[in-house]
């Protein structure tokens, strides 16, 4: 019995050493490459899209930059890797991407079977329906016999089938692969309805020649917690991405902004702010990062509220309210564990 216990302990020690080496792999690779390969959408207004100069902009794109700022000290050191709903997980799991920040829903199958590790939710969403106002449709339950544009390889494809089956109505799917393809087919009248996450509908509608001619129906038929993912088996890297997101949320809650972070980094009367910004202790060392990694994140992109308002908030063409994405202190679901 003692011999068996000794072998088990030795095996456990070897496994622990192996796990430690594996856990450091992605961080080391990113630093060795000198860039963060960030998997994003092929194009979704407000979230990840290229501007007139060919530069990626948007809510998700800024989280890519935040991660690069934390790890490499430079938010510009990002290689954006566009991916469709079908290709995003293959790209990540094959090692062609380091992290996925791409309006992607955290689900059981993706977490368990696809072997992804989701590290948080940066946007709480739900699936909706958009139709031309001229159809006179008031409810998704009135869509019996409709043709529906749907992106393949997505949760929306499965949710759509469930919704129509539950309500005993029929539809004709028009399968497409990218949001641009959906937009083209929908505007050309090849489908009566476009369905995806409600945020995606609002983003797509904002790019139409006459957005007011299209309505988003009231039904939300699913829960769509959208968030960043990494490959399974690299816990240290998962921790890094998780706490980058948490840093932006905590910064908003504590009043740390892009404009004042440098001043606050000199020291404050708030111990949690001091811990976050590296003026007390060294939380960064636990992640293998510099002491001021949070300062670099917030200096690059601002806090969560600043990122939201800049790209998708009420003053933008997309005009999304915070809603469920408000901080917990304001009645929303966005909540971060403490920095301590």
C-alpha positions, 0 to 999 in steps of 0.5 A, a space after each residue: 500500500 505504501 508503495 502504491 501511495 508513493 507511485 501515485 504521489 510521484 505521478 502526481 508530481 510529474 503531472 503537476 510539472 507537466 501541467 505547469 509547463 503546458 500552462 505557460 505555453 500560450 503566454 510564452 508563444 505570444 511573447 516569442 511571436 511579438 503579437 497576439 493572434 486574436 480571432 474575431 468576426 469577419 465583420 460586424 459593425 460596432 463589434 469587429 470591423 475594418 474602417 476605411 483605413 483597413 484598421 480593425 475597430 469595435 467592442 471585441 477588437 478593443 478587448 483584443 487590444 486590451 489583452 495585448 496591452 496586458 501581455 505585450 505592453 502594447 495594444 497595437 501588437 495584435 494580429 486580427 484573425 477573421 473567422 466565420 461561425 464555422 471556422 472560429 473554433 478550428 482556428 483557435 484549437 489548431 493554434 492559429 489563434 491565441 484567444 477568441 474575442 468574437 461575439 461567441 456564445 458560451 454553451 455546454 457543448 462548446 465548453 465540454 465537447 469542443 474543448 474551449 475554456 470560456 473565461 467570462 461574459 463581456 456581453 449578455 445577449 439573446 437571439 431575436 428577429 429582424 423583418 422589413 417594416 413593410 411586412 407588418 409583422 408584430 411578433 415572431 409567432 406570425 412568421 409561419 412559412 417565412 424564409 429566414 437568413 441564418 448563419 451556419 455553425 451558430 447557436 442561432 441555427 439551433 435556437 431557430 429550429 427549436 422556436 419554430 418547432 415549439 410554436 408549431 410553425 414552419 420556416 424555410 432556412 436560407 443558410 449563409 456563413 458571414 454577417 455580410 452575406 446575411 445583410 446582402 441576402 436580406 436586403 435583396 429580399 431573398 429572405 423575409 427574416 434575419 435572425 441572430 443575437 439582438 446586438 448583431 441585429 442592431 449592429 447590422 441594421 445600423 449599416 442599412 441605407 434606411 434603418 428605420 424601414 426595418 424592425 426588431 421583433 419583441 421576442 428574445 428566444 434564447 440566452 446568449 452569454 457572449 464571451 472570450 474563449 481560449 483552448 483547454 489545457 492552458 489554465 495560466 493563459 485562461 487566467 490572464 484573459 479572464 482578469 483582463 476582462 475583470 480589470 475593465 469591469 473593476 475599473 468602471 466600478 472603482 471610477 478608474 478611466 482612461 483619463 485618470 488612470 495615470 494619476 491614480 497609479 501614483 497611489 490612492 487611499 483605496 487599497 483595491 485600486 492600489 492593488 489593481 494598479 500595482 502601487 501595492 503588492 504585485 498581482 501581476 507577478 502571479 500572472 507572469 505580467 508586469 506590475 502595471 499591467 492594468 494601467 496599460 490595459 485601461 490606458 489603451 482602451 479605457 474601462 468596460 463602460 468606456 469601451 461599451 459607450 464608444 462602440 455600441 452605446 446609446 450615442 452610437 448608430 447601433 444605440 444599445 442600452 446597457 441593460 443586462 450589461 450594466 454593472 451589478 451596482 446599477 441593476 445589471 449582471 456585470 460583476 467581477 471578483 475582487 482584486 485581492 
